[in-house]
Amino acid sequence: MHIRKLSLLNFKNIAQADIAFDCGVSCFTGHNGAGKTNIIDAVWYLSMCKSSLAMTDGQCVRHGSDFFMLSGDYLSDDDRHEVVTCSFKRSGGKTLKRNGKEYEKLSEHIGLIPAVIVSPADTFLISDAADERRRWLNSFISQDDREYLNALIRYNHALSERNKLLKQPQGSVQDSLLEVFDMQLDAHGSRIHAMRDAMIEKLRPIVADYYREISGDREHVELSYRSELNDTDFVSLLTASRAKDVANQFTTSGVHRDDMVMKIGGYPLRKYGSQGQQKSFLIALKLAQHTIISQEIGERPILLLDDLFDKLDAGRLEALIRLVDGERFGQIVISDCNRQRLTSILDEVGIAYKLFDVADGDVVEV
């Protein structure tokens, strides 16, 4: 999949822009705050119906405006033409259209335009709580499997209703109603657990291989899946924790507490990995995601590399660029604040690219 043209109107600091991308590598350079990350985020938005950053739709509207509009013109690997348009009005909400036809549900769009993003925000996958890692895993699997997304939506609904019931005064919570929600959590949660477990098994060796290529085989990394359901079935888990749930007034056990465990040299990456090692691990994780999506759906995702080069030494940088060059990864969109650094690396490796300069929300092809 590659994006041929992107149109932006009132999106963040970009008043208006029409950008024609290269089918290979397109690069956006400019000072911090110029708007280059906003272009990357717009491409992601048209794939996932939301910003890659912790921003609401309203926060994506340019200051002084009441709406934004994004439009992307795409060509798939099998030459299928797609036009995706998304608009948001402060007073009217969000509308998403595929080839002029509006979606009834935004979830129906997920997976049509696959994309993988590597950005500074990825550090949250290591430094923050488990919910960030679950959120990433959910987004990843949802691009590949609509049944997973449906199971996740139903699980979260059942979990919300069960928690509402548990917040009733103690003594008034009916076991019969809890059992109904337990059955729903079991049906959807067990499927979520099985699909997450299978995905981590796929990711593990690919992440390790990519990390070795980026690092020059200097360290060994591991990825595993931590879940209460690894050792017991969901019904038994919910039954055993019922008294605790009633006392705490929320569901204390389930797949909403799962986690991905990342290690380097047998030790937690968060505590023992350097900034360069952590960054290399995250890049390897995202490249593994790209590989699996390509294999599963037969369509190469758009690879978005936002401010990638900070905290990576020259050797890892060159190894990465050589790794993503060629047909395997398809279209790549790169942003960096240092034009000379970016172009010198690409020129050294011998990669053809299209270059844009971004300044105060204006985008100009160089």
TADA-V933133 format. One record per backbone hydrogen bond with DSSP energy under -0.5 kcal/mol. CO is the residue of the C=O (numbers start at 1). NH is the residue of the N-H. If there is no record, write none. Layout:
co | nh
CO | NH
CO | NH
//
This chain:
co | nh
1 | 331
2 | 75
4 | 21
5 | 73
6 | 19
7 | 71
8 | 17
9 | 69
10 | 12
10 | 62
11 | 14
13 | 15
14 | 11
15 | 10
17 | 8
19 | 6
19 | 21
24 | 332
25 | 354
26 | 334
27 | 356
28 | 336
29 | 358
31 | 34
34 | 361
35 | 39
36 | 40
37 | 41
38 | 42
39 | 43
40 | 44
41 | 45
42 | 46
43 | 47
44 | 47
44 | 48
45 | 49
53 | 55
56 | 60
57 | 60
58 | 61
60 | 12
62 | 65
66 | 90
68 | 88
69 | 9
70 | 86
71 | 7
72 | 74
72 | 84
73 | 4
73 | 5
74 | 82
75 | 2
76 | 79
80 | 76
82 | 74
83 | 99
84 | 72
85 | 97
86 | 70
87 | 95
88 | 68
89 | 93
93 | 89
95 | 87
96 | 103
97 | 85
97 | 99
98 | 101
100 | 102
101 | 98
105 | 108
106 | 109
106 | 110
109 | 112
112 | 114
114 | 302
116 | 304
118 | 306
119 | 122
120 | 123
121 | 124
122 | 125
123 | 126
123 | 127
124 | 128
129 | 132
129 | 133
130 | 134
131 | 135
132 | 136
133 | 137
134 | 138
135 | 139
136 | 140
137 | 141
138 | 142
139 | 143
140 | 143
140 | 144
141 | 144
141 | 145
145 | 149
146 | 150
147 | 151
148 | 152
149 | 153
150 | 154
151 | 155
152 | 156
153 | 157
154 | 158
155 | 159
156 | 160
157 | 161
158 | 162
159 | 163
160 | 164
161 | 165
162 | 166
163 | 167
165 | 168
169 | 172
172 | 174
174 | 178
175 | 179
176 | 180
177 | 181
178 | 182
179 | 183
180 | 184
181 | 185
182 | 186
183 | 187
184 | 188
185 | 189
186 | 190
187 | 191
188 | 192
189 | 193
190 | 194
191 | 195
192 | 196
193 | 197
194 | 198
195 | 199
196 | 200
197 | 201
198 | 202
199 | 203
200 | 204
201 | 205
202 | 206
203 | 207
204 | 208
205 | 209
206 | 210
207 | 211
208 | 212
209 | 213
210 | 214
211 | 215
212 | 216
212 | 217
220 | 265
222 | 263
224 | 226
224 | 261
225 | 227
226 | 259
227 | 230
228 | 231
228 | 232
233 | 237
234 | 238
235 | 239
236 | 240
237 | 241
239 | 242
241 | 245
242 | 246
243 | 247
244 | 248
245 | 249
245 | 250
250 | 252
254 | 257
255 | 258
259 | 226
260 | 262
261 | 224
262 | 269
263 | 222
264 | 267
267 | 264
268 | 272
269 | 273
274 | 278
275 | 279
276 | 280
277 | 281
278 | 282
279 | 283
280 | 284
281 | 285
282 | 286
283 | 287
284 | 288
285 | 289
286 | 290
287 | 291
288 | 292
289 | 293
290 | 294
291 | 295
292 | 296
293 | 297
293 | 299
294 | 298
302 | 116
302 | 304
303 | 305
303 | 333
304 | 118
304 | 306
305 | 307
305 | 335
307 | 310
309 | 312
313 | 317
314 | 318
315 | 319
316 | 320
317 | 321
318 | 322
319 | 323
320 | 324
321 | 325
326 | 329
326 | 330
331 | 303
332 | 26
333 | 305
334 | 28
335 | 307
335 | 308
336 | 30
337 | 339
338 | 342
339 | 343
340 | 344
341 | 345
342 | 346
343 | 347
344 | 348
345 | 349
346 | 350
346 | 351
354 | 27
355 | 366
356 | 29
357 | 364
359 | 362
362 | 359
364 | 357
//
